[in-house]
Amino acid sequence: MSTATLTSKGQITIPVEVRNDLKVDAGDRVEFVQISPGRYEFVAATSEVTALKGMFGPAKKTVSIEAMNAAITKRGAAAR
């Protein structure tokens, strides 16, 4: 098991074996995902957005770009 120490500034150094396993390097983003109260999972946020394709199954409804833009415009105007 790898361990790290929290500094007074709230920083930690990720052990080299963990960095290598997650394939993260300086400047890469990571996420802390809560999996239960008081328990978090440390995840490398280095995936390409295309990896999300199909995550929720096939689309139930097809929407045009124009319809999306209209919905965004309408919602943005309502927020003001």
C-alpha positions as CSV (number, residue, x, y, z in Angstrom):
1,M,0.0,0.0,0.0
2,S,1.3,3.5,-0.9
3,T,0.9,6.4,1.6
4,A,1.4,10.1,1.4
5,T,1.5,12.9,4.0
6,L,-0.7,16.0,3.8
7,T,1.2,19.3,4.1
8,S,-0.1,22.3,6.0
9,K,-1.1,23.8,2.6
10,G,-3.4,20.8,1.9
11,Q,-1.0,19.3,-0.7
12,I,0.2,15.7,-1.1
13,T,2.9,14.1,-3.3
14,I,1.4,11.2,-5.2
15,P,3.8,8.2,-4.8
16,V,5.7,7.3,-8.0
17,E,4.2,3.9,-8.3
18,V,0.7,5.3,-8.1
19,R,1.5,8.0,-10.8
20,N,2.9,5.3,-13.0
21,D,-0.1,3.0,-12.6
22,L,-2.5,5.9,-13.3
23,K,-0.3,7.2,-16.1
24,V,-0.4,10.8,-14.8
25,D,2.3,13.3,-14.9
26,A,2.9,16.9,-13.9
27,G,0.0,19.1,-15.1
28,D,-2.5,16.2,-15.5
29,R,-5.9,16.5,-13.8
30,V,-7.2,14.1,-11.2
31,E,-10.6,13.7,-9.6
32,F,-11.7,12.7,-6.2
33,V,-15.0,10.8,-6.5
34,Q,-17.0,10.2,-3.3
35,I,-18.1,6.5,-3.3
36,S,-19.6,6.5,0.2
37,P,-19.5,8.9,3.2
38,G,-15.9,9.5,4.2
39,R,-14.6,7.4,1.3
40,Y,-13.2,8.7,-2.0
41,E,-11.8,7.2,-5.1
42,F,-8.8,9.0,-6.7
43,V,-9.2,8.9,-10.5
44,A,-7.0,10.2,-13.4
45,A,-9.0,12.7,-15.5
46,T,-7.0,12.1,-18.6
47,S,-9.5,10.3,-20.8
48,E,-10.5,11.7,-24.1
49,V,-14.1,13.0,-24.3
50,T,-14.7,10.4,-27.1
51,A,-14.4,7.7,-24.4
52,L,-17.8,8.8,-23.1
53,K,-19.6,7.9,-26.3
54,G,-22.2,5.2,-25.7
55,M,-21.9,5.6,-21.9
56,F,-25.7,5.9,-21.5
57,G,-26.8,3.6,-24.4
58,P,-28.4,4.7,-27.6
59,A,-30.1,8.0,-27.8
60,K,-33.8,7.9,-27.2
61,K,-34.5,11.0,-29.2
62,T,-32.5,12.8,-31.9
63,V,-32.1,16.5,-31.5
64,S,-30.7,18.9,-34.1
65,I,-28.0,21.4,-33.4
66,E,-30.5,24.2,-34.1
67,A,-32.9,22.8,-31.4
68,M,-30.0,22.5,-29.0
69,N,-28.9,26.1,-29.6
70,A,-32.5,27.3,-29.2
71,A,-32.8,25.5,-25.9
72,I,-29.5,27.0,-24.7
73,T,-30.5,30.5,-25.7
74,K,-33.9,30.2,-24.0
75,R,-32.4,28.8,-20.8
76,G,-29.6,31.5,-20.8
77,A,-32.2,34.3,-21.2
78,A,-34.3,32.9,-18.4
79,A,-31.3,32.8,-16.0
80,R,-30.7,36.6,-16.4
